[in-house]
């Protein structure tokens, strides 16, 4: 073997061993394998990932990967990505969100027959391996996208798709919260007070209660589970009962379905709300939590005279406070 070929082999081996990042957070199992290896192995948070490694998130598992240059990747469930180098990533299936660190060479992205190059940006890349559809949304910054039939620039706030490698015309992405609702669970797992999550919840709340029959923003809050309850309760306490009836009723419906029994007294205070729909939603939530309606049906709470029912609930909660306490761990 010549010295030139030997040097190249050594250089490739060193590159393969060089770490490109690590899993910073995971909501479930994350798996990895090297290059063409047949078997997958569990990857624990904090363990360095060598260049040329595959990362896989099974169902109900999401992850945040911190790349060695400071770039952050957020990986959805049922996703496979190849971390070829620090700024070279192949998506086999699923989707991931990326925020590039400032400086350095552009990020090279690949999914099936689609290629993209971007620098200083925030983006989401997805690929449906069955339908052979790839989608890229530029949340911040821009990218150049190429496929088997041409290429084009993709500006901030726009998204495009390729269907079996054929590139379509970019469209405005609109509200980027909706296509990235899956991020909420990861942000909440990182911190219940995560600033980015709180900002996203603020936008979700502004739009809550105005879409029928399925409200995607309600779906977003429900996806957070009980973690959304304190935020929505704080909103209900400070909002105007006479001006935000639909939004308040939608928020209370979510709380009533998700909150633990320990929050029953909080819901009971809303049985005196001036909005009939809010009172009815509070009563439904109390029934779910306690198994009781105390003889007051939904029609009662939509009526004008609700003092008797409110007093009955106040007495019941006082007498059953111990049953509603959250067990200490």
VEXFI-866085 format. One record per residue (C-alpha): x, y, z. Coordinates in steps of 0.001 Angstrom, whole numbers, plus 524288, in hexadecimal, padded with zeros to 5 digits. Layout:
<sites>
+-------+-------+-------+
|    xx |    yy |    zz |
+-------+-------+-------+
|     X |     Y |     Z |
...
+-------+-------+-------+
</sites>
This chain:
<sites>
+-------+-------+-------+
|    xx |    yy |    zz |
+-------+-------+-------+
| 80000 | 80000 | 80000 |
| 80593 | 80D41 | 7FC19 |
| 8081F | 817E2 | 80628 |
| 7FD7F | 82065 | 7FFE7 |
| 7F2EA | 815FB | 800EB |
| 7F728 | 8127A | 80EB5 |
| 7F63B | 820C4 | 812CE |
| 7E899 | 8219A | 80D09 |
| 7E41E | 81555 | 8143F |
| 7E98B | 81A98 | 8210A |
| 7E30A | 827C8 | 81ED6 |
| 7D5E2 | 82148 | 81C48 |
| 7D732 | 818E1 | 8286B |
| 7DA55 | 824C2 | 830C2 |
| 7CEAD | 82C19 | 82AFE |
| 7C5AF | 820BF | 82E27 |
| 7CA48 | 82091 | 83C47 |
| 7C8EE | 82F2E | 83E2F |
| 7BCC4 | 83237 | 84673 |
| 7B28D | 83AC0 | 83FF9 |
| 7A989 | 83C9D | 84B97 |
| 7A1B9 | 8364A | 8566F |
| 793AC | 83448 | 85AB0 |
| 79082 | 83F2A | 86445 |
| 782A3 | 83AB0 | 86770 |
| 779B9 | 82F5B | 863ED |
| 76B87 | 82C65 | 866F8 |
| 76D9C | 81DE7 | 86498 |
| 77768 | 81486 | 85EA2 |
| 78107 | 8199C | 85488 |
| 7889D | 80FE9 | 84C4A |
| 79504 | 810C9 | 84441 |
| 79D5D | 808DB | 83B10 |
| 7A9BB | 80B65 | 8335F |
| 7A8A6 | 80D0C | 824BA |
| 7A483 | 8004C | 81E4C |
| 7A3D0 | 7F87B | 82AE7 |
| 79840 | 7EF47 | 82BC7 |
| 794A4 | 7F0A0 | 83A1A |
| 7902A | 7FC31 | 8421C |
| 79428 | 7FF23 | 8501C |
| 78E66 | 80818 | 85A69 |
| 794B2 | 81586 | 85B1B |
| 794C6 | 81BFB | 8686B |
| 7945D | 82ACD | 86A03 |
| 7A1E8 | 830A6 | 86B2C |
| 7A8E7 | 825EE | 86391 |
| 7B0C4 | 82B4E | 85831 |
| 7ABFE | 827DA | 84A85 |
| 7B6B0 | 824CD | 8407D |
| 7B5EA | 82A7A | 832D0 |
| 7AF0B | 82169 | 82962 |
| 7A54A | 81C8B | 8338A |
| 796CF | 81A42 | 831CB |
| 78D45 | 81F06 | 83C13 |
| 77FBE | 818F8 | 83D56 |
| 77435 | 81CF0 | 845D2 |
| 7696E | 81297 | 846DC |
| 75B1A | 815AC | 84942 |
| 75880 | 81E69 | 85517 |
| 766BB | 82250 | 855D4 |
| 76C2F | 82FB2 | 85262 |
| 779A4 | 83558 | 85478 |
| 781D6 | 841A5 | 85498 |
| 78F61 | 83FC1 | 84ED2 |
| 799EE | 849DF | 8515A |
| 7A3C3 | 84A24 | 84637 |
| 7B1E6 | 84CF9 | 8498C |
| 7B1A0 | 85A45 | 842C1 |
| 7A610 | 85ED7 | 84B00 |
| 79B79 | 85B6C | 8413C |
| 78F1B | 855C8 | 8475A |
| 78713 | 84AFD | 84119 |
| 779BB | 8471F | 84629 |
| 7758D | 839BF | 8414A |
| 76773 | 8353B | 840B9 |
| 762E4 | 8275B | 84366 |
| 76425 | 81D15 | 838A3 |
| 76FD0 | 82400 | 8329C |
| 77CD9 | 81F5C | 82D3C |
| 787EE | 828C9 | 82A4C |
| 7961A | 826D2 | 82661 |
| 79FD3 | 83027 | 82CAC |
| 7AA1B | 82F28 | 82211 |
| 7B1C2 | 83AED | 826C7 |
| 7AF8B | 846C2 | 82F6D |
| 7A87C | 84DE5 | 82481 |
| 7A41B | 842CF | 81BCC |
| 79792 | 83B86 | 81F22 |
| 78F62 | 8319B | 817CA |
| 78137 | 82F60 | 81B8A |
| 77C42 | 821D3 | 81822 |
| 76E9E | 82335 | 81DE1 |
| 76702 | 82B74 | 82794 |
| 76A5D | 83988 | 82AA0 |
| 7737E | 84212 | 8324C |
| 774FF | 8506B | 835A6 |
| 78216 | 85747 | 83548 |
| 787E2 | 863E3 | 83A64 |
| 79551 | 8664B | 834A3 |
| 7A021 | 86C41 | 83CC5 |
| 7A55C | 87905 | 8376E |
| 7B0F2 | 8788E | 82E40 |
| 7B741 | 86CF8 | 827D6 |
| 7B451 | 86695 | 81AE2 |
| 7A636 | 864F3 | 8161B |
| 79E5C | 85932 | 81AA1 |
| 79C69 | 84ED0 | 81032 |
| 78F70 | 847AF | 8111B |
| 78AF3 | 83BC3 | 809A0 |
| 77E42 | 83414 | 80937 |
| 77C29 | 82A2F | 7FE60 |
| 77E86 | 831A2 | 7F19D |
| 77DD1 | 83F07 | 7F7DE |
| 789B7 | 8471A | 7FB9A |
| 78A1F | 853FF | 802D1 |
| 794A3 | 85D2C | 807A1 |
| 79231 | 8675E | 81224 |
| 799E1 | 86FFF | 81B70 |
| 79629 | 877B1 | 82792 |
| 78856 | 8727F | 827B9 |
| 77D60 | 86B7C | 82EBD |
| 77641 | 86137 | 826DD |
| 76DF9 | 854ED | 8271D |
| 770BC | 849B5 | 81DCA |
| 7677B | 83E35 | 81C45 |
| 766CA | 8325C | 81364 |
| 75BE1 | 82898 | 8114E |
| 76326 | 81CAC | 80C80 |
| 756AE | 815E0 | 807ED |
| 7515F | 82138 | 7FFFA |
| 75EFD | 825EC | 7FBE7 |
| 75B81 | 833B8 | 80007 |
| 76587 | 83CC6 | 8061F |
| 7620D | 849BB | 80C5B |
| 76AAE | 854EF | 810F9 |
| 76611 | 860F9 | 81868 |
| 76F42 | 86C6E | 81A7B |
| 76B47 | 8727C | 82775 |
| 776F1 | 87B96 | 82794 |
| 78104 | 87DF2 | 81D01 |
| 780E0 | 87840 | 80F57 |
| 7851E | 86C34 | 807F2 |
| 7882A | 86788 | 7FA4D |
| 7807F | 85B36 | 7F71D |
| 783FD | 851D7 | 7EC29 |
| 77D52 | 845B2 | 7E6EE |
| 77E69 | 83D2C | 7DAF7 |
| 77752 | 847A2 | 7D334 |
| 77D53 | 854D0 | 7D630 |
| 77FCF | 85D09 | 7E241 |
| 77AAA | 86979 | 7E877 |
| 77CAD | 872B3 | 7F3D8 |
| 773B4 | 8715C | 7FF8A |
| 771AC | 87DF3 | 80730 |
| 76EAC | 87FC2 | 81592 |
| 7607B | 87CC0 | 818BF |
| 75ED2 | 873D6 | 80CFA |
| 75DE6 | 86541 | 80B49 |
| 75F11 | 85C0F | 7FFBE |
| 75D2F | 84DC4 | 7FC9E |
| 76330 | 8441C | 7F345 |
| 75B1F | 838AC | 7EE9F |
| 763C5 | 82D6D | 7EA65 |
| 76E91 | 83745 | 7E80D |
| 7664C | 8411F | 7E06F |
| 766D0 | 84E8F | 7E6CA |
| 75A7B | 856B1 | 7E814 |
| 758A5 | 8656B | 7E934 |
| 75B21 | 86AAB | 7F704 |
| 74F6D | 86F41 | 7FEFA |
| 74EA2 | 877F4 | 80ADA |
| 74F68 | 86F7E | 816EB |
| 7458A | 87780 | 81EBF |
| 744D6 | 874D7 | 82D4C |
| 750CB | 86C5E | 82FC3 |
| 74B79 | 8681C | 83CFE |
| 741D9 | 85EA8 | 836C2 |
| 74B47 | 85655 | 82EB7 |
| 754A8 | 855EF | 83A39 |
| 74B42 | 852AF | 8454B |
| 7533A | 8466F | 8478C |
| 75E13 | 84F0B | 84D2D |
| 755ED | 852CC | 85905 |
| 75809 | 845F6 | 8601C |
| 766C4 | 8471A | 85EB5 |
| 76700 | 85520 | 86391 |
| 75E69 | 8519A | 86F2C |
| 7675D | 84638 | 8726D |
| 772D8 | 84F96 | 87263 |
| 76C25 | 858F8 | 87BDB |
| 75E23 | 85C55 | 87F5B |
| 7626C | 86A9A | 87EF2 |
| 769CB | 86980 | 8721A |
| 76905 | 87732 | 86BEC |
| 766F8 | 871C7 | 85E47 |
| 75BEC | 8690E | 862ED |
| 75552 | 8744B | 86A23 |
| 755FB | 87C8D | 85DD1 |
| 7501C | 87194 | 855C3 |
| 74540 | 86FC9 | 85FD6 |
| 74277 | 87E56 | 85F3E |
| 74057 | 87D63 | 85084 |
| 73817 | 87121 | 85231 |
| 72FA9 | 877EC | 85C53 |
| 72D4D | 8839B | 85362 |
| 72732 | 87A66 | 84977 |
| 72067 | 870FB | 852BE |
| 711BD | 86F21 | 851A9 |
| 70F7C | 87460 | 84401 |
| 710A3 | 8682C | 83B89 |
| 7057B | 85E71 | 839F1 |
| 7035B | 85322 | 83AB0 |
| 711A4 | 84FB2 | 83D5D |
| 719FC | 85A51 | 84368 |
| 72866 | 8579C | 8404B |
| 72CB1 | 86099 | 84B4F |
| 7248C | 858C6 | 854DB |
| 72B52 | 84CAA | 84F9C |
| 7383E | 8535E | 85279 |
| 734C2 | 85635 | 86096 |
| 72F97 | 84870 | 86289 |
| 73C3B | 84302 | 85D4E |
| 74317 | 84924 | 868E8 |
| 73A52 | 841CC | 8725E |
| 7391F | 846E4 | 88033 |
| 744F0 | 84F9D | 87DDB |
| 73BF6 | 85924 | 876B6 |
| 732A2 | 85A6A | 88258 |
| 73A0A | 8647E | 88AA8 |
| 73BBE | 86D65 | 87EE0 |
| 72D5B | 86CC9 | 87B38 |
| 728FD | 86EA0 | 8894C |
| 73157 | 87AEA | 88A4F |
| 72AE4 | 87FF0 | 87DE1 |
| 71D2A | 87D5C | 88319 |
| 72002 | 884D3 | 88F96 |
| 7246F | 89116 | 88888 |
| 71BD0 | 890FE | 87C4F |
| 70F79 | 89905 | 87A2F |
| 7038A | 89029 | 87C04 |
| 6FAF5 | 89908 | 873C2 |
| 70407 | 89A5F | 86812 |
| 70A99 | 88D1F | 86630 |
| 6FFB2 | 88352 | 86818 |
| 70342 | 879A7 | 85D50 |
| 711B4 | 87993 | 86072 |
| 70F26 | 87835 | 86F07 |
| 70586 | 86D13 | 86CE0 |
| 70F57 | 865F6 | 8643C |
| 71A13 | 867C9 | 86E62 |
| 71150 | 862D6 | 87939 |
| 70D35 | 85708 | 8713E |
| 71B8D | 8533A | 86FFA |
| 71DDF | 85561 | 87E7F |
| 711DF | 84D84 | 8820C |
| 71679 | 84215 | 879D3 |
| 724B7 | 84237 | 87E0D |
| 725E6 | 847D2 | 88BC0 |
| 727DE | 83F38 | 897A0 |
| 71D5F | 83E8A | 8A244 |
| 725C5 | 8472C | 8AAFA |
| 721F7 | 85297 | 8A239 |
| 71359 | 8509C | 8A43F |
| 7124A | 85C62 | 8AD76 |
| 71843 | 864ED | 8A2BC |
| 70DEA | 8605F | 89925 |
| 70315 | 8626D | 8A307 |
| 7061A | 870F9 | 8A3B9 |
| 70234 | 871D0 | 8956C |
| 6F47A | 86CCF | 89823 |
| 6F173 | 87B22 | 89AFE |
| 6F6CC | 87FD6 | 88DEA |
| 6ED88 | 888E3 | 88661 |
| 6EEEF | 88098 | 87A05 |
| 6E594 | 874CC | 8799C |
| 6EEE2 | 86CAE | 8713A |
| 6F9ED | 86EE4 | 87AEA |
| 6F155 | 86AA3 | 88657 |
| 6ECEF | 85E7E | 87EF5 |
| 6FAF6 | 85B01 | 87B6D |
| 6FF05 | 85C86 | 8899F |
| 6F3F4 | 85387 | 88DDF |
| 6F7F6 | 84934 | 883E1 |
| 705DA | 849CB | 888CE |
| 70186 | 8482F | 896DA |
| 6F952 | 83C69 | 89337 |
| 704E1 | 83605 | 88C72 |
| 70DAD | 83888 | 89820 |
| 70449 | 83464 | 8A2C8 |
| 6FA04 | 82BDC | 89C66 |
| 6EFAC | 8351E | 8A1DE |
| 6E63B | 83F0B | 89C49 |
| 6DEF9 | 84126 | 8A938 |
| 6D225 | 840F4 | 8A1E5 |
| 6D52D | 84CBD | 89953 |
| 6D58E | 84982 | 88ADB |
| 6DBA8 | 85158 | 87FD5 |
| 6CEF5 | 8586A | 87CDB |
| 6CEC8 | 85D5F | 88AD3 |
| 6DC23 | 863A8 | 8897E |
| 6D7FF | 86A5D | 87CFA |
| 6CCB3 | 870B2 | 88416 |
| 6CCD3 | 87DA7 | 88B35 |
| 6CAEB | 8791D | 89943 |
| 6D699 | 870C4 | 89D3F |
| 6D8DD | 87501 | 8AB5C |
| 6D321 | 8688F | 8B12D |
| 6DBFF | 85FDB | 8A8F4 |
| 6E7EE | 867F2 | 8AC30 |
| 6E51E | 866EE | 8BABB |
| 6E324 | 8582D | 8B998 |
| 6F053 | 85683 | 8B30C |
| 6F706 | 85F1A | 8BD2B |
| 6F1C8 | 85660 | 8C804 |
| 6F532 | 849CD | 8C0E3 |
| 7031F | 84E1A | 8BE39 |
| 704EC | 85249 | 8CC4D |
| 7003E | 8452A | 8D157 |
| 7083A | 83D3D | 8C7A1 |
| 714D8 | 84504 | 8C712 |
| 71D28 | 8398F | 8CBA6 |
| 71872 | 830F6 | 8C062 |
| 71CC2 | 83AFD | 8B654 |
| 72A9E | 83D03 | 8BB1A |
| 7356D | 83887 | 8B209 |
| 73D09 | 82D72 | 8B898 |
| 74AC8 | 83158 | 8BC76 |
| 7558B | 82A04 | 8B585 |
+-------+-------+-------+
</sites>
